[in-house]
Amino acid sequence: MPLWFQGTIKYQKEEIVTDRQGDQVRLKTIKQTYLYDAVSYTDAEARIYKCVPDNTPDFQVDSISKQPISDIFSHDLGGIWFKCKVVFLTEDDKGREKKIKNTMLVNADNVKEAFERLEESLRPILMPYEVHAIDRTPILEIFPFDDEPNEYATSENA
């Protein structure tokens, strides 16, 4: 099961503002949030520096935090990521109802479309479930783990 980390970067961008005194250049702080599949905080930070787009000016890592994401449903269309809280209903050995809480991400253009895509993705599951919440997230892009060789690893045979 992947371990997801939410990383936030910040950088300053020049912005021209026109007021009574004429045009002035001001610095505006921009924050961007990404989601990374990594094995540790250190790996997540390294992936942030590797994966952030080249057109982003000098940035600094603002925060890195673990995210309890159980599944991600990615679709070709839809630019906004929504966090969905889903509760699966089961019974334990004694016949009592047990609720299993899961957090999932789905991309869509609005909440209605996110709900429809979530329902479509969960249709094959035979277990009854309830969707408790769908919230918009600040996540711009998700970077799953890729199996490319580590550029820092050294070989004893080389």
C-alpha positions in Angstrom: 0.0 0.0 0.0 1.5 3.4 -1.0 2.4 5.9 1.6 1.3 9.4 0.5 2.9 12.7 1.6 1.4 16.1 0.9 4.2 18.6 0.1 3.6 22.4 0.0 6.1 24.7 -1.7 6.2 28.5 -1.7 7.9 31.0 -3.8 7.7 34.7 -4.5 6.4 36.2 -7.8 6.7 39.7 -9.0 3.4 41.5 -9.6 2.9 44.9 -11.1 0.3 46.9 -9.3 -1.1 50.2 -10.5 -2.2 52.8 -7.9 -2.2 56.6 -7.5 1.6 56.7 -7.4 1.9 54.8 -10.7 3.1 51.3 -11.5 4.8 49.5 -8.6 6.4 46.0 -8.4 5.3 44.0 -5.4 6.3 40.5 -4.4 3.4 38.1 -4.0 3.9 34.8 -2.1 2.5 31.8 -4.0 1.9 28.4 -2.3 1.4 25.2 -4.3 0.5 21.7 -2.9 1.4 18.4 -4.5 0.9 14.7 -3.4 3.8 12.3 -3.5 4.1 8.5 -3.0 7.3 8.1 -1.0 8.8 5.8 1.6 9.9 8.5 4.1 9.8 12.3 4.7 13.4 12.5 3.3 12.3 10.7 0.1 9.3 12.9 -0.2 11.4 16.0 0.1 13.8 14.7 -2.6 10.9 13.9 -4.9 9.5 17.4 -4.3 12.8 18.9 -5.6 12.8 16.4 -8.5 9.2 16.7 -9.6 8.3 20.4 -9.2 8.0 21.9 -12.7 11.1 23.6 -14.1 9.2 26.9 -14.7 8.7 27.3 -10.9 11.2 30.0 -9.7 13.4 29.5 -6.7 11.1 27.8 -4.2 11.4 26.4 -0.7 9.6 23.5 0.8 7.0 24.9 3.3 5.6 21.6 4.7 5.5 17.9 4.3 2.8 15.8 6.0 1.6 12.2 5.8 -1.8 11.7 4.2 -4.0 8.7 5.0 -5.1 8.1 1.4 -6.5 4.6 0.7 -7.2 5.0 -3.0 -6.8 7.5 -5.8 -9.2 7.5 -8.8 -7.6 9.5 -11.6 -9.5 10.4 -14.8 -8.2 12.0 -17.9 -10.6 15.0 -17.6 -11.0 17.0 -14.5 -8.5 19.4 -13.0 -9.6 19.7 -9.4 -8.8 17.0 -6.8 -11.5 16.2 -4.3 -11.0 14.3 -1.0 -13.8 11.8 -0.4 -14.6 10.3 3.0 -16.2 6.9 2.5 -17.4 4.5 5.2 -17.7 0.8 4.4 -20.2 -1.2 6.5 -19.4 -4.7 7.6 -20.1 -7.1 10.5 -17.6 -8.4 12.9 -17.4 -12.0 14.2 -20.2 -11.3 16.8 -22.6 -9.9 14.2 -22.2 -6.3 15.3 -22.0 -3.6 12.6 -18.5 -2.3 12.0 -17.6 0.9 10.1 -14.3 1.1 8.2 -13.4 4.7 7.3 -11.4 5.4 4.1 -10.2 8.6 2.5 -10.0 8.6 -1.3 -9.1 11.2 -3.9 -10.9 11.7 -7.2 -10.3 14.4 -9.9 -13.3 16.2 -11.4 -14.5 19.6 -12.4 -17.1 20.0 -9.7 -18.5 18.1 -6.6 -21.3 16.5 -8.5 -18.9 15.0 -11.1 -16.6 13.9 -8.3 -19.5 12.0 -6.6 -20.5 10.4 -9.9 -16.9 9.3 -10.6 -16.5 8.0 -7.1 -19.8 6.0 -7.4 -18.6 4.6 -10.8 -15.2 3.6 -9.3 -16.8 1.9 -6.3 -19.5 0.1 -8.3 -17.5 -3.2 -8.5 -17.2 -3.4 -4.6 -19.9 -5.6 -3.2 -19.6 -4.2 0.3 -22.2 -1.5 1.3 -20.7 2.0 1.8 -21.7 5.5 2.6 -20.1 8.7 1.2 -19.8 11.0 4.2 -18.0 14.0 2.7 -16.5 15.4 -0.5 -14.2 18.3 -0.1 -12.1 20.3 -2.6 -8.3 20.0 -2.0 -5.5 22.4 -2.8 -3.5 19.5 -4.5 -2.4 20.5 -8.0 -0.8 17.3 -9.1 -0.1 13.7 -7.8 3.2 12.0 -8.3 2.9 8.2 -7.9 6.1 6.2 -7.2 8.0 5.2 -10.3 10.5 2.4 -10.6 13.4 4.2 -12.2 16.8 3.5 -10.7 18.1 5.8 -8.1 20.7 8.2 -9.6 22.6 8.4 -6.3 23.1 4.6 -5.9 26.5 3.3 -6.7 27.4 -0.1 -8.0 30.3 -2.1 -6.6 30.9 -3.8 -10.0 31.3 -0.5 -11.9 
